[in-house]
Amino acid sequence: MPNVAIIIPVYNVELYLDRCVKSIINQTFTDFSLILVDDGSPDFCPDMCDNWAKKDNRITVIHKQNQGLSAARNTGIEYAKSNGFQWIFFVDSDDWIHKKTIEVLYYAAIENNVSVACCNFIKTQGEPLEDILNTTVNIVSASDFYLNKNIIATVACAKLYRTECFRNIRYPVGKIHEDEFVTYKILFACDKIAY
């Protein structure tokens, strides 16, 4: 069983989905499963998800009725928990990640014995940039991280979480900016965070 469940909630993103999935299947760290949670998308995304699953056996597709981003994230969490994944990483379906993202975060978490490893993100155009990777790892307290890292401290993405972080926590269905209701709870349950 792979160690990392990479969860992508999918809804109405047919223009971006291929770029997102490509950035994940091309990761240098390969011990993962990609969970595409089709949240009842009305466009071609359901078919695109199924086609990706046919191309790569690391991809699982879950089709569900539309209930919003929180419910899609929660579906991915339940899948990861019930299938024994040790780590969870969220990617928004209109984003893409550097090819070493999972590798760097995974080893930062393992080598520093932390339950959450975070990285930053930038706004860019086109394909992922190759020259932006900074692998310097800082170990910080949850309060220092939360108070000093602005938006990166509140979003669900750009963080590798031990699945255990979600033992009693789920995203609130029906809320906008759902990660603001959850991320701080996970961070402040940690003694330290790798950043």
N, C-alpha and C positions, 0 to 999 in steps of 0.2 A: 504494500500500500504506500503510495507516495506520501511524503511528509507535509506538503503544502497544498492547501485548497485555495486557488485563485478564483474569486467570485466576481462575476460581472453581471449586474442587473441590466437587462436589455429592454429598451422601449423606444421605438420610433427613432432609431439612429442608423438607418441603413447607409447613410453617407460616411459614417465614421467607423462602423463595426469592424470591417475587414482590417483597417489600419490598426485598431486596438488589438484584435486577436493575433495578428502577425507579430506585434511587439511582444506578445506573451509566448507564443510558440517558439520564438527565436531566442528565448532567454538562455544564458550560459548555464544557469542552474536548471536542471531538467527533471528533478524529483518532485513534480507537481501534477495536479489535475486541475484543469480549467473547467469551472462550472459556469455555464451560460444559463442564466435564469431569464427566460423569455416571459416578461410580465404582460402577456396578452398583447404584444405589439401589433398595431394595425397595418404596418408596412411589410416589407419583404424580410424583416429581421428573423421571423421564425424559420423561414426556409434557409436563410443564410446561416443561422445557428446549426441547423441539421446538416447542411453541407460541410461546415467546418468539422463537425463530429465524425463525418464519413472520412475526412482527410487525415485526422489525427486521433489516435485512440486514447490520448490523454484528455480529450474533451468530452464532457457530459452535458447534455442539454436537458433542462427542466422547463417544460411549458406549463404555464399557469394562467388563471384569469387575472386580469388587471386589477391590482390592489395598491399599486404605488411602490415607490422605491424602498420604503421600510420593509414592506412585506416581502419584496424580492430579496433584499439582504437577509432577512430572517430565514427565508427558504434556503438560501445558500448556507447559512450557519447551521441549520438543522441537518442538511445533507452532510456537511463537513463533520459535525459531531457524531452522527450515526454511522459514518463510514471510517471513523478512527483517525482522521487527520489531526496532526499535532499543531499545525499552524494555519492561520487564515490571513489572506491578503485581498483587499477590495480594489478593484479598478473600475472607474466609471467608463461606460461604453463609448464616450466621445473623447476619451483620453488615450494616451499610449505611454509606454514606459521604456526607459533605457534598457538595453539588453542585459545589463548586469544588476539590475535593481534587486531581484529576488536573491541572487547570490550574495550581494553585499549585505543586505538586511538579515538574511538567514545566519550568516557567519558572525555578524555583529551581535545578534541575539544569543547564539550558542556560546561564543567565546566569552561573552560578558555575563552570561547567565541571567538574562532579563526576559520578561514576558512580552515586551513591546520594543520593537526597533522601528525607528521612523527615519524618513528622508524628506527632503524638501522637494518642491516642484516649481517649474517655471512655465510661463506662457510662451509658446513658440509656434511657428508656422511650418508646415511641411512635415518631413520625417524627423524622428528623434535625432538629436544632436549627439555626436560621438565624443566631443571634447569637453563635456560639462561634468563628467563623473568625478566626484570627490569622495574618496573612501576613508577619510579621516573620521574616526568614530569618537564621539564625546559621550561620556556617561553623566547623566544629569538627573537631578531629582524631578519628580513629577511636577512639583510646584514651580521650580525654576523653568522647566520646559513649557509648562502651560502659560506662565506669565510672560515669557520672553519670546515665544515663537509665533505669536499672533495666530493667523488663520490655520497654519499647519497643525496647531494643537487641537483644533476643533473638528477638522474634517475626518471622515472615515478612511479615506484613501491615503496612500503614501505611508502606510504602517503595516508591519508584519506583527500579528497578534498570536500569542499562544491561544489555542482553541479554548483552553480553560478560562480565559478572560471573559468568555461569553456564557459561563456556566449559568448565571442568573440574570443575564442582561440581554435584552432584545431592542431593536429599533421600534419606536412608537409609530404604529400604523396611523396614517392620516395627518401626520405632522409634516410641515415644510421645514427644511433644514434639520432633518431627523438626526443627523450626526451630532448636532449641538446638545441633544438630550442624552447622548450616550458616551461620546469619546472621553469627556472629563471623568466619568465614573470609572472607566477602564484605567485611565492614566493615574488617577489618584489612588487606585488600588495597588499600584506598583511602587516599590521602594525606589527603583531607578529605571531609567529608560535609556536605550542606546539611540543616539541621534547622529 
